[in-house]
Amino acid sequence: MHCPVLLSEALDGLQVGRGGRYLDGTAGGGGHAAALLQRLGDRGWLLALDRDAEAVGRVRARLAPWGAAARVEQGNFADMDVIARQCGWERVEGVLLDLGMSSDQVDAPERGFSFMNDGPLDMRMDRAQGRTAADLVNRLDETALADLFWRLGEERGARRIARAIVAERARAPITTTGRLADVVARAGGGRRGRIHPATKIFQALRMAVNAELENLEKGLEAALRLLTPGGRLAVLAFHSLEDRVVKQTVGRHVPRWESLPAGGRRRLGLEPPVRWITRRPLRAADEECAANPRARSARLRVAESVSAS
Ligand SMILES: C[S@@+](CC[C@H](N)C(=O)[O-])C[C@H]1O[C@@H](n2cnc3c(N)ncnc32)[C@H](O)[C@@H]1O
């Protein structure tokens, strides 16, 4: 079962206590969603989305006790404003995004997210969607693979690892997580500290397969369009690439003022305007990190939509 990270901090940030309509764009195991509904009581509604059909099934069952107050749909959070409108929602009081993969996904070897359990090299969150990690590993040329590992994994040995993969796949296509992890471990020169050398390579492939940064940028824009003035957006990121997209995409909506040569000033920044509630990302306390290792890398940012004036 997935253990939600920075749970009360995220719900506090969303000001769930005031009630209204909330959207959870990453339902996962339903941990944040259930706690949000609990806090809402009979003062509001939740629409929960996930790209992963299996997650949707699990969360539907988990949220069933809330009846019509909770609705769970399969969908990409990049389209959350369209999906919300299809559900009859024009505006929401809060949007939550808890990025990355859930423990349910990582722990299922057949999903191919983990190098700890051998399984098919898949990594698609939405299994109806086309390209798998095996497609990328076996079809991209060496330069494109190296570029991917460098860009999305920040892997310093990107070229060396790409070369080793291309040599290995010439013998037979690489179709399992175990075989890829072995190739990377041999090319990467063993463990660096506590981190397995395949960690960054698997992260890069997962992000590419699911177009995670592109969806994140679109999802943040969609969330800001959906928020009612005073509404809140809370985003949990788990590595610097994600956090940078959150900071920059939302940051472009924070108004700045430019003095005009002829006097006066004009406002710069995208519509709708927002303000940061968190000046710096919130991190999990030591106790939470000890209980849930995933919390160690979590960064929570919260922004509020402000009325245009
Ligand atoms: C970290 S888990 C969420 C866990 C959840 N907050 C909980 O408490 O159980 C992230 C989930 O987001 C989903 N996801 C990732 N990208 C998505 C996207 N673009 N649209 C919808 N769901 C997405 C994944 O399938 C995964 O189930």
The ligand as an ORCA input file, in Angstrom:
! r2SCAN-3c Opt
* xyz 0 1
  C       3.026      9.173     -6.004
  S       1.616      8.443     -6.674
  C       0.288      9.255     -5.864
  C       0.014      8.681     -4.519
  C      -1.217      9.235     -3.820
  N      -1.090     10.644     -3.533
  C      -1.518      8.461     -2.549
  O      -1.541      9.075     -1.471
  O      -1.727      7.259     -2.627
  C       1.554      9.160     -8.279
  C       0.416      8.660     -9.147
  O       0.256      9.622    -10.185
  C      -0.059      8.963    -11.375
  N       0.329      9.847    -12.466
  C       1.567     10.192    -12.860
  N       1.515     11.046    -13.897
  C       0.198     11.262    -14.155
  C      -0.491     12.065    -15.100
  N       0.154     12.810    -16.007
  N      -1.842     12.063    -15.053
  C      -2.519     11.317    -14.141
  N      -1.903     10.521    -13.241
  C      -0.557     10.499    -13.236
  C       0.697      7.659    -11.311
  O       0.081      6.690    -12.128
  C       0.638      7.316     -9.818
  O      -0.426      6.460     -9.552
*
